[in-house]
């Protein structure tokens, strides 16, 4: 793994293709708002042959960094409900820690962990694909409920949502974005959408940080790959965000949903077609392609 590499070594191993992948994912995230984990993890696994555990672990730390910036902005704009963040974290952090312990024990033999993670990613991508298509309708439905009278959600559903997201994100790096926002909108129809989005981003910071550090300890993070992705994705997100108001949302979202569904199918096929294939150690597949 790349635990002991310094900055100079990282710079010496920059890879243009990974940076381009980061740029494309950043553009789509900026345009659609769908989390990078839904796009980056399957891209790394299917296109670059990166070990699934390394792809998930690296993407989690990548998300922690980018969402820290996003949550800072939302916090400054007062578009974060910190009470909801606390309730979500009360469920997600323990669930993430438990999931990391499970992953640690699943690491021998490595093929077991890889196949389970690929299947979890595939399932989460299916849910995200459906969510992308129906999210606006659910927002309208929640708004209608809020007009009639906002039901007051109990504490338990929010904590349970956090627990589900914690396990899902730790295993797949997918779920904290589109799925989390959509369910929060249904739980809290009286909250403005911008505040729900800000709350979800703020909650994703501790969740992805804890999950990412856990994957790092296990040995599932590639620092060089992380730098390459950030180099491309940061300008991609900025550009995508700037032009998002001009992008045809009715066209982009169905295309994105199709891409996610195809990725889910490809990942599931990858597992089912070679269930007994011996897997190489994470370090062998985590090195950037040159």
N, C-alpha and C positions, 0 to 999 in steps of 0.2 A: 504494500500500500504506500501512500504518499505522505504519511504522517510527518516525517522529519524533513521534508523538502523545504528549502527556503524560497524567498521571493525570486532570487536570481534563477533558480532551477525551474520555477514555474514559468517565468518569462521565456526561458530557453526552450520550453516545450509547448508553446502556443500552437494551436492547430486551427487552421482557417475553416475547415469544414464544420468543426464543432461551434466555432464562432458564428458561422452563417446559420447553423441550426438555431442557435440562440437568438439571432436576429429575426428569423422567420417566426419563431414562437413568440418573441417579444412583440412583434407587429400584431399577431393575432390576439394576444392578450390585451394589448392596448386598444384594438378595434372592437373586441367583443366582451372584454371583461372576464372571460372564462379563465380560470386558474392555469398557470403554466404546467402544473403537474399532469393535468389531463392531456397535454400535448407533448411535453418534453419527455416524460418517462417512456411512453410507447415509441417515440421517435428514436431515443437512445438505444432501446432494446432491438427494435425491428430494423432500423437503418444502419446503426453503427455496431451492433452486436455486443453492446455493453451488458455486463452481468446485471440481471434484474435487481439484485440487492444493491449493487453499486449505483445503478440508475436512480433508484428510489432514495437512497441515502444522500447522494449528491444533490438531487433535486430538492430535498427537504431543507438543506442548509441554504441552497439558492433562494428558496421561497422565504426563509426566515430573514435573509438580508433585504430582499426587495420589499417584503411586507412590513418590515420595520419602518422603512421610509414612508410607505403608504399610510400606516397607522399614525405616524407622527403628523402627517398632513391632516388626516381626519380628526385627530385629537385637537390640533390647533384650530380647526374649523368647528369644533364642538359637535361633531357628527358621530360620536361614539357613546353608546350606552354602557357604561362601565359595570353596572349591576349585572346586565346580561352577560358581559364578558366574563365576569367572575363566576357566574353560574355555569357557563359553558366550560370554563377551565376546570371547575370542580369535578366535572365528569371526564373531560378529555385528557387531562394530565395523568391521572391514575390509569386510565385505559391505555394511554400511550406507553407508560412504563411497563404495564403488564404485557402489552403486545411485544415490546422490545425483549422482555424476558423469554417469551414464547419463541421469538425469532432466534434468539441466542441458542436456545436448546434445539431448534430445528436446523441449525447450521450444519449438523452432522447426521446423515450425509448431506452435502450441499444441494443436491438435486431436489430434495424434499422442499427446502425453503424456496428455491427458485420457482418450482412449479406452483406452489401455493401462492406466492407473490404474484406471479403472472396471471393466475386465475382471479385473484382479488382485484388486480388492476383492470382486467377485462370486465368484470362485473361492475366495478365503479364507473368505468367508461360508458357502459350501457346506460346506467342511471344518469350520468352527466349528459349524455346525448339526448335522452328523453327530456331532462330538465331544461336544456337549452331551447328545445322546441316549445315547451309549454309554459315557460317561466312568465312571459308577459300575460298570459291568460290567468295564471295564478295570482299575479300582482293585481290584475283588475278584480278578480274574485275577492281578494283580501281587502281591497279598497272598498268594495261594496259592503262587505261585512263591517268595516269600520264605520261606515255611515249609519248603518242600522244600530250599531252599538257594539263596542269592542269587548269581546269576551276577555276575561282576565285569566291568562294562562297561569297555571301553578308553577312552582319551582321545579317540581319533579320532571316534567317533559323537557325543560331546557337542559337540566343536568344529564338526562338520558340522551338527548341529542348530542351533547358534548362528548359523552362516552362513545357513542357510535362513530362520530367524526374522529375522535382520538384513535380508535382502533383502525378505522379505514385509512386515515392519512398515514399512520405509522407503517401499515402494510403496503400501501400503494402510492402514497403521496397525492392521491386524488380524493376529492370530496369536500374540502374546506371552502371551495369557491362557490360554484353554481349551486350545488346541492345544499350546502349550509345556508346560503342566502335565501334560497327558495323556502326551506322549511321555517326559517326564522320569520319570513314574511307572513307565513300562515299562522305561526304562533303569536306574532305581535302585529296584527293588521293595523293597529293605530299608529305605529311608528312610520315615519317617512322612509322611503326606500333608501335614500342616501345615508340615513342613520343606520339602517340595517346593514348596508354594505360596509360602512365604516366599522361597525361593531364586529362583523364577521372578520374583517381584515385584522383588527386589533387582537381578536382572539387567536387568529392563525399564527401570530408572532410567537407567543410562548409555546404553542403546540408544535409548530414546525421546528423551533429551536430545541426543545426537549427531544423530539423524535430524531432530528438531525444529529444532535450530539450523541444520542444513543447509538445510532447507526455508525457514527464515527468511531465510538469505542469498540463496537463489534468489528469494525474494519471495513465498512461498506461505503466509505466516502473517498472520492478521488479529488484531491485539491487542484490538480492541474486541469481536470475536466471542468471543475467548478469555475475556475478563472476564465477558461475559454468561453463557457456559456454566458457568464456575466458580461464579458467584453462585447458580445453580440446582442444580448437581450436588453441591456440598459438603453442603448440608443433606439432599439426596436420598440420598446414600450413607449418611449417618449414620442417617437414619430407616430405610432399607432394611436396614441391618446390624442395627439394634435389633430389627426384627420378623422377621428372616430365620428364626429358629428356630421361629416359629409359622406360617410360610408352607408350603403343601403343595408340596414339592419335586417330587413326581410329577406335579403339574399344571403348575407353572411351567415346568419344563424343556421338556416337549413344546411348550408354547405359544411359548416363546422360540425353540426350534428352527424352528418354522413361520414365525415372524416373520423370522428370519434367512434362511431359504430363499426366502421371498417377496421380501425385499429384494434377494437375489442375482439372482433372476429379473428384477426390475424394472430393476436396473442393467444387466444383460446386454441386456435389451430396448432400453434407452435407447441403448446403443452400436450395436446391430445395426440399429436402425430409422433411425438418422441417422449412418452412418459417415463421410459427406462433409460434414456440416454445419459451417459455419465457426464456430469457437469464439471467444467474446469474450476479451479479455485477462483474466488473473486478477483484476486490480484492479476490473474492472467488475462481476464477480460476487461478489467477496468482501465487499462492503459489506453491513452488516446491513440486513435489511428493516425498513421503518418503516410 
